[in-house]
Amino acid sequence: MTLKNAFKFTSCSYDPAEATISLSYAYDEGPAFTETLIFEGAKTSLTPAEAIALNKVIRQLHLAAGISYYKAFCPPEIIVANGRLSREEADFFRKFYLLGLGEFAVQNNLDLRNRLFFPIAEEAAPEASPLPLPKSCAVPIGGGKDSVVSLEALKQAGLTPRPLAINPTRPILDVIARSGTPSPIFIRRKLDPALFALNEQGAYNGHVPITGILSFAMAAAAILYGYDTVIMSNERSANEGNLAYLDLDINHQYSKSLEFEEDFSRFMTAHVLKNFNYFSLLRPLSETGIACLFARHEQYFDVFKSCNSNFHINESRRRYGWCCDCPKCRFVFLALAPFVGRDKMTTIFGQDMLSEAAQEDGFRELLGLKGHKPFECVGEIAECRTLMKSLMIHPDWQNSPLVQKLAAEIPDAALSGDDLRREALKMSPHHHLPESYWTLLHDYIGTG
């Protein structure tokens, strides 16, 4: 397709009667787009201070969500037709686009470093709204094990988190129902169909930093539903990249990383919404540690799902359950295997993935024995190796064909069940948790 010369941010607005944010974009020689976010059950009447604060958030959400449409052509010029950006804003979003589109750039063989710049037209950075927000927390629910652990840790501490879901599918709704947490928040994000038409015609397509985009939407929701804190469920394993490309560390999970979390939190409190808190409760833990904690909550075994087939953006292509043929399924199986018996694992997944020769190459990628770490939300190579090695001496798994074959190629020492739990539940000092939540997490871990 013909390269477009410039990508434009044209307008953004909130309709209180419909509780809908509209975000509009266009190419100078091509299509226009309008994306909408519908905040179900949100307040329809805003105070003047709330309206001002919401407009500040929408301005930044507009810039963040534009990444989905910019990537269709990645033109050399960006035009912000409905506002003027400060250096702080331009620098934040250049980094967000450059690192957030890292995997996309690799897969499309693109170098965005010298073409991706936001225009700087304002000397003074915007000041954050001082709007007071109600003391309450929301927990984004993805349907997998991580947000379950966050919910249960908060509930144990006597808190009442509000589950929040954007475009909830069946597994997300099932997890929320099983948790018994009240007053869920549902937001519907609708991408412009014209984008999918462009993809069909050969426009660039690929991964975007979806968690980062939705984090801005959750900041808008803080005003519309009344809470001051978003508690994410990202772990330290999300900090590890997949490969080096040009001079960049490419991380599929960039917008789940501590780097993004700290950048986003600083940017929001300094320039957008002063009293908005954003952090990941599980950041001190590895994926292995979270799997160990999740294994305590058998009531979720039949409803949680991590396989991306459950969440495909195209509803006609969604398949509920576990496909058992993707990096996510393989990793979750590997992470839970030492902590959940073989019979229960087979019931959850419908099969024993460690007994199938066809799974070997996929597990080799997770273990760093072939290719590179998969472009997926999976654990660190080192922890995958520790998990596989531990199965070599686990009564339920030591005779599994793939365990015998792959564990023999890993030089690390095998850890017994108790030693593996102790190692998995060690907490990293690198996190963004307030002191009270560090204590809350520590107390929750100690109750098992």
Number of C-alpha atoms within 10 A of each C-alpha: 10 8 13 17 15 18 27 20 22 19 17 21 16 18 11 16 10 14 17 20 21 17 25 20 25 20 21 13 12 12 12 18 18 19 19 18 19 20 24 15 13 20 16 13 12 13 8 9 12 18 16 14 20 24 17 20 24 23 18 21 23 24 21 21 23 22 21 20 27 20 20 21 20 22 17 15 15 19 19 18 12 12 13 15 19 18 17 16 20 18 15 15 20 16 16 22 23 21 25 26 25 27 25 21 22 16 13 12 10 12 14 17 14 7 13 18 19 21 18 15 13 14 11 10 13 15 14 18 23 15 16 16 18 14 10 15 21 26 25 26 26 26 26 19 25 23 24 25 23 27 25 19 22 20 15 15 13 9 13 16 24 21 26 23 23 20 16 18 17 16 22 25 19 17 26 24 13 14 16 9 16 12 11 17 20 19 21 15 17 14 18 17 11 14 19 15 11 17 13 11 10 11 17 19 20 16 16 23 24 17 17 23 21 20 20 22 24 26 24 23 24 23 24 22 18 18 23 22 22 25 23 23 23 27 24 22 24 23 21 19 20 19 17 12 14 9 7 13 16 24 25 29 27 27 25 25 23 22 13 20 22 15 13 20 18 15 17 24 18 16 18 25 27 21 20 21 19 25 22 23 29 28 27 23 23 24 29 28 24 25 26 25 25 23 19 13 13 11 12 19 17 15 20 25 27 20 23 19 17 21 22 14 13 8 11 7 11 14 14 16 20 21 16 17 13 17 22 22 20 21 23 22 21 23 24 23 26 26 20 19 15 17 11 14 18 15 12 18 19 13 15 18 22 22 15 12 10 12 17 17 13 19 25 19 17 26 27 17 17 12 13 15 25 19 17 16 19 23 26 23 20 13 19 23 25 24 24 29 25 24 24 23 18 18 11 15 22 17 16 16 14 23 21 18 13 18 22 13 12 16 10 14 11 20 20 16 15 9 11 19 18 13 15 21 21 14 19 11 11 11 21 20 19 12 8 9 19 19 12 16 21 16 14 19 17 8 7 8
